Amino acid sequence: MNLKELAQKLGLSPTTVSRALNGYPEVSESTRARVMAAAKRHNYRPNTRAIRLATGRAMAIGHVIPIASRHEIMNPVFADFIAGAGETYARNGYDLILSIVPDDDEDRIYRDLHARGAVDGIIVHGPRLNDPRLQLLDDIGFPYVVHGRATGTVTPYSWLDVNNRRAFRRATEFLLDFGHRRIGLINGLEFMDFAIRRRTGYLEALAARGIAPDPDLMSSEEMTELRGYRAACAMLRHDVPPTAFLASSMISGLGLRRAIEERGLRLGSDISVIIHDDALSYLPNGDDVPIYTATRSSVREAGRQAAEMLLDIIAHPASAPQQRLLEAELIIGQSTGPVPAPRRS
């Protein structure tokens, strides 16, 4: 079915149908909903080339990854986010363009993508403290949505984030309620916004119970299995080792578990562990019963929602910045329990 035939079935002009499908603001929401429903019912797929010619849009969204962060492409968290975003793009006739660039060339790539009209907007990954990319994108007039937030940025901008501070405060309180007082934090790199917020939540929970934080029980590393393992080993060698841990990812949690079991300790009874679980497609947290107690938030759903936000911003360029804060669930698994009784020598 072509556009003209779809318009005839609806009793509308081809121009109105085209504008409804492409998000033009002058089309009423009731008409847009009616057109979208009919397009889905009749399996109508718009001609992307025709849309580009008619609207001047590239019908593509950019994701720019610096070479220093290229490991992200192999990270199942990044893959699930892209999968969720890709579903939204495909449903709306958009392509995804992924650019791997040298670290010192990232600004030029943004300017080049904009100048060439190669993409209509950008998803910003891995926001940092006072992230300079946001000011650059504002200056060149590029629509964007940040996956996360950039602490220190004053100018309003569009973002979608998980409430990392609240999630890790709640997780720390859960362990404190079990009687744990020596709680290790295996965090991500703390120039990244999410890691800053997770540490803040952890510290707030300790302070509320009058517990002074121990720097020896806090690590800030790339979230890999090996880094999680090494950080846990160092903390477990402490004269007064932790009885519980918080880990910023499932992947770090795997290394943490290896360190625990190498010492003949049992997860959940000798040592309690809470991870952050992104509900990954290829790395599930157990089956019917979760292995790890976890703060859980689907990164795939975050990808879907961030993409929807960006497409809406592109369709309505005069709209105010959008912000969306997702709450993480605390999922009770097999990896937490009360502080174990002291072992007799």
C-alpha positions in Angstrom: 0.0 0.0 0.0 1.3 3.5 -0.9 0.6 6.8 0.7 -2.1 7.8 -1.7 -4.0 4.5 -1.1 -3.7 4.9 2.7 -5.0 8.5 2.4 -8.0 7.3 0.3 -9.0 4.7 3.0 -8.9 7.4 5.6 -10.7 10.1 3.6 -7.8 12.5 4.1 -5.4 14.2 1.8 -2.0 12.6 1.2 -0.4 15.7 2.6 -2.3 15.4 5.9 -1.4 11.7 6.2 2.3 12.4 5.5 2.4 15.2 8.1 0.7 13.0 10.6 3.2 10.2 10.1 6.1 12.6 10.3 5.2 14.4 13.5 4.2 17.8 12.2 2.7 19.9 15.0 -0.2 21.3 13.0 -1.8 17.9 12.8 -4.2 17.2 15.7 -3.4 14.4 18.1 -6.7 12.6 17.2 -5.9 12.7 13.5 -2.3 11.5 14.1 -3.5 8.6 16.3 -6.1 7.6 13.6 -3.4 7.7 10.8 -0.9 5.8 12.9 -3.4 3.1 13.7 -4.4 2.7 10.1 -0.8 2.6 9.0 -0.2 -0.2 11.4 -3.4 -2.0 10.5 -2.5 -1.9 6.8 1.2 -2.6 7.3 2.1 0.7 5.6 5.7 1.6 5.6 6.6 5.1 4.4 9.3 5.6 1.7 12.2 6.9 3.6 13.8 8.5 0.6 10.6 10.4 -0.1 10.4 11.5 3.5 13.9 12.8 3.4 13.1 14.8 0.2 9.8 16.1 1.6 11.0 17.1 5.1 14.7 17.7 4.7 15.4 15.3 7.5 18.1 12.6 7.4 15.8 10.1 9.1 18.7 8.9 11.2 19.9 9.3 14.8 23.6 9.4 15.8 25.4 7.6 18.6 29.0 8.8 19.0 31.4 6.6 21.0 35.0 7.8 21.7 37.7 5.2 21.1 38.7 5.2 24.8 35.1 3.9 25.5 35.0 1.4 22.6 34.7 -1.4 25.1 31.2 -0.1 25.5 30.2 -1.8 22.2 31.1 -5.2 23.8 29.3 -4.3 27.0 25.9 -6.0 27.2 24.5 -2.8 28.9 25.3 -0.7 25.8 24.1 -3.4 23.5 20.7 -3.6 25.3 20.3 0.1 25.2 21.0 0.2 21.5 18.5 -2.7 21.0 15.8 -0.8 22.8 16.5 2.5 20.9 16.8 0.6 17.6 13.3 -0.8 18.1 11.9 2.7 18.4 13.9 4.0 15.4 12.7 1.1 13.2 9.1 1.6 14.2 9.3 5.3 13.1 11.3 4.8 9.9 14.7 6.0 11.3 18.1 4.6 10.9 20.8 4.4 13.5 24.3 5.7 12.8 27.1 4.6 15.2 30.4 6.5 14.9 33.6 5.4 16.7 35.9 8.4 16.9 39.2 9.4 18.5 38.8 11.1 21.9 40.2 14.4 20.7 38.0 14.3 17.6 34.6 14.0 19.2 33.7 17.7 18.9 34.6 17.8 15.2 32.5 14.7 14.5 29.4 16.4 16.1 30.0 19.5 14.0 30.5 17.4 10.9 27.4 15.3 11.4 25.4 18.4 11.9 26.9 20.3 8.9 26.3 17.4 6.5 22.8 16.8 7.8 23.8 13.1 8.3 21.6 12.7 11.4 18.6 14.6 12.9 19.7 14.2 16.5 22.1 12.6 19.0 21.9 10.3 22.0 24.7 11.3 24.4 26.3 8.4 26.2 28.3 8.3 29.4 27.7 11.8 30.7 30.5 13.2 32.8 30.9 15.9 35.4 30.5 19.3 33.7 30.2 17.5 30.4 31.4 20.0 27.7 29.5 18.1 24.9 26.2 19.5 26.0 27.2 23.1 25.5 28.6 22.2 22.1 25.4 20.5 21.0 23.4 23.5 22.2 25.7 25.9 20.4 25.3 24.2 17.0 21.6 23.6 17.5 21.7 19.8 17.5 18.7 18.1 19.1 19.9 15.6 21.7 18.9 13.5 24.7 21.4 12.4 27.4 21.3 8.9 28.7 22.0 9.9 32.3 22.7 13.3 33.7 25.7 15.7 33.7 26.3 17.0 37.2 27.4 20.6 37.2 25.6 21.5 33.9 23.4 24.6 34.6 21.6 25.1 31.2 18.4 23.0 30.9 18.8 19.9 28.7 16.9 16.8 27.9 17.8 13.6 29.7 16.6 10.2 30.8 18.1 8.7 33.9 17.7 6.1 36.7 17.5 7.5 40.2 20.9 6.1 41.1 21.3 8.1 44.3 18.0 6.8 45.7 18.7 3.2 44.5 22.0 3.0 46.2 20.8 4.7 49.4 18.0 2.2 49.6 20.3 -0.7 48.9 22.7 0.4 51.6 19.9 0.9 54.1 18.7 -2.7 53.3 22.1 -4.0 54.3 22.3 -1.8 57.4 18.9 -3.1 58.5 20.5 -6.6 58.4 23.1 -5.4 60.8 26.0 -4.9 58.4 28.3 -2.0 59.3 31.3 -2.8 57.1 29.9 -2.4 53.6 32.2 -2.3 50.6 31.3 -0.2 47.5 32.6 -1.4 44.1 31.6 1.5 42.0 32.1 2.6 38.4 34.5 5.3 37.3 33.6 8.4 39.4 34.0 11.0 36.8 30.9 9.4 35.3 27.6 11.0 36.6 25.9 7.7 37.5 28.8 6.6 39.7 28.9 10.0 41.5 25.2 9.6 42.4 25.6 6.0 43.5 28.4 6.9 45.9 26.4 9.8 47.2 23.4 7.5 48.0 25.8 5.0 49.7 27.4 7.8 51.8 24.0 9.4 52.7 22.8 6.0 54.1 25.9 5.5 56.2 25.8 9.1 57.5 22.1 8.7 58.5 23.2 5.8 60.8 26.2 7.6 62.2 28.7 5.4 60.4 31.9 7.0 59.2 32.9 5.8 55.7 36.1 3.9 55.3 38.1 4.8 52.1 39.6 1.3 52.0 36.1 -0.1 51.4 35.4 2.1 48.4 36.7 1.5 44.9 36.1 3.3 41.6 37.0 1.2 38.6 35.8 0.2 35.1 32.9 -2.1 35.5 34.5 -5.4 34.3 34.6 -8.8 35.9 38.4 -8.5 36.5 38.2 -5.1 38.1 35.4 -6.3 40.4 37.4 -9.3 41.4 40.5 -7.3 42.2 38.7 -4.7 44.2 36.9 -7.4 46.2 40.1 -9.2 46.9 41.8 -6.1 48.2 38.9 -5.3 50.5 38.6 -8.9 51.8 42.3 -8.8 52.7 41.6 -5.8 55.1 42.2 -6.4 58.8 38.5 -5.8 59.3 37.0 -7.0 56.0 33.5 -6.0 54.8 30.6 -8.3 55.6 28.6 -6.9 52.7 29.2 -5.3 49.3 27.4 -3.1 46.8 28.5 -3.5 43.2 27.6 -1.1 40.4 26.9 -3.7 37.8 26.1 -7.4 37.2 29.5 -7.7 35.5 31.4 -6.4 38.5 29.3 -8.6 40.7 30.5 -11.7 38.8 34.1 -10.8 39.7 33.0 -10.1 43.3 31.4 -13.5 43.6 34.6 -15.2 42.3 36.7 -13.4 45.0 34.2 -14.5 47.7 34.1 -18.2 46.6 37.9 -18.4 46.2 38.1 -17.8 50.0 35.7 -20.6 50.7 32.9 -18.1 51.7 29.3 -18.5 50.7 27.4 -15.8 48.9 24.4 -14.6 50.9 25.3 -16.3 54.2 29.0 -15.4 54.8 29.0 -12.3 52.6 26.0 -10.3 51.4 26.0 -8.7 48.0 23.7 -6.3 46.2 24.4 -5.4 42.5 22.8 -3.1 40.0 20.9 -5.2 37.5 20.1 -3.6 34.1 17.8 -6.6 33.3 20.1 -7.6 30.5 18.8 -9.9 27.7 21.9 -12.1 27.6 23.0 -11.9 31.2 19.9 -12.6 33.3 20.0 -12.5 37.1 19.0 -16.1 37.7 15.7 -17.7 36.6 12.6 -17.8 38.7 14.5 -16.7 41.8 17.2 -14.0 41.4 20.7 -15.0 42.3 21.6 -11.5 43.4 19.6 -9.0 45.4 19.7 -6.1 43.1 18.6 -2.6 42.3 16.9 -3.3 38.9 16.1 -1.0 36.0 15.8 -2.2 32.4 18.4 -0.5 30.2 16.6 -1.8 27.1 13.4 0.1 28.2 15.6 3.2 28.8 16.8 2.9 25.2 13.3 2.8 24.0 12.2 5.8 26.0 15.3 7.9 25.3 14.7 7.3 21.5 11.0 8.2 21.8 12.0 11.4 23.6 14.5 12.4 21.0 12.1 11.8 18.1 9.5 13.9 19.8 12.0 16.7 20.3 12.9 16.5 16.6 9.2 16.7 15.6 8.6 19.6 18.0 11.8 21.7 18.0 10.3 24.6 19.9 9.3 22.4 22.9 11.0 22.7 26.3 13.7 20.2 27.3 12.3 16.9 28.5 13.5 15.1 31.7 12.5 11.6 32.7 13.7 10.0 36.0 13.1 6.2 36.3 13.1 4.5 39.7 15.0 1.3 40.2 13.2 -1.6 42.0 14.9 -3.4 44.9 14.7 -7.1 43.9 15.4 -9.6 46.8 17.6 -12.5 45.7 19.7 -15.2 47.3 22.8 -13.0 47.9 21.8 -11.1 51.1 21.3 -12.0 54.7 22.1 -11.0 58.3 25.6 -10.4 59.5 27.1 -13.9 60.2 28.1 -14.8 63.7 31.8 -14.5 64.4 33.7 -17.7 63.6 35.4 -19.4 66.5 39.1 -19.8 66.1 
